[in-house]
Structure formats: C-alpha cells, structure tokens
Amino acid sequence: MTDFDAFLEEQLKDPEFRTEYETLEPEFAIVQAIIDARKQTGVTQQQLAEKTGISQSDISKFETGGGNPSLRTLQRLAAGMGMVLHIEFRPASGN
C-alpha cells in the first residue's frame, strides 16, 4: 500500500469526505480512462492532438482533471486512439 493509499483510506473514514469522493468518482474514472487508453496505444498528447484537432493543452487539462470534455470530445479522443467510446449505466452500490 502506498502512502497515498493509506492516506486516502484514512480520509474515507470521514462520512463527509467519502460522500464528496464518491460524487467525484465518475470524473476521476473518465480522467483515468483517457490516460490509460492513451498509454495503451502508445500515443503522446501531441500526437493525439494532431489526430483529433484538439489542442495538446486541452488534452493535458482533461488528463489532470482541469477540463470537462463533452461527449463529442470524448468520441474524438477515442477515435484518435483507434478506439470507440463506451458508456454504461450500472445499478448503484447496494441495489
């Protein structure tokens, strides 16, 4: 377990923190999915920018959680990596 994991585990004991963390989890998942897909395909941010017409600085913002890409932008990013975007709805925990 990393120091961050231990820290996060401790913070998640606070119900208010846990609620906020869980609220932001879908955004974290999108950020991580973009990063993972780009690394998996071996494409740099600059190469992805050239393929999609999305600026490298915007791609960087998306990957650091500083941007809020639209569905269309996510589709363009996926296509630029030779992938398709897949979104699903799942039952909430405990249901």
Beta strands, then each sheet from edge to edge (+ up, - down):
end
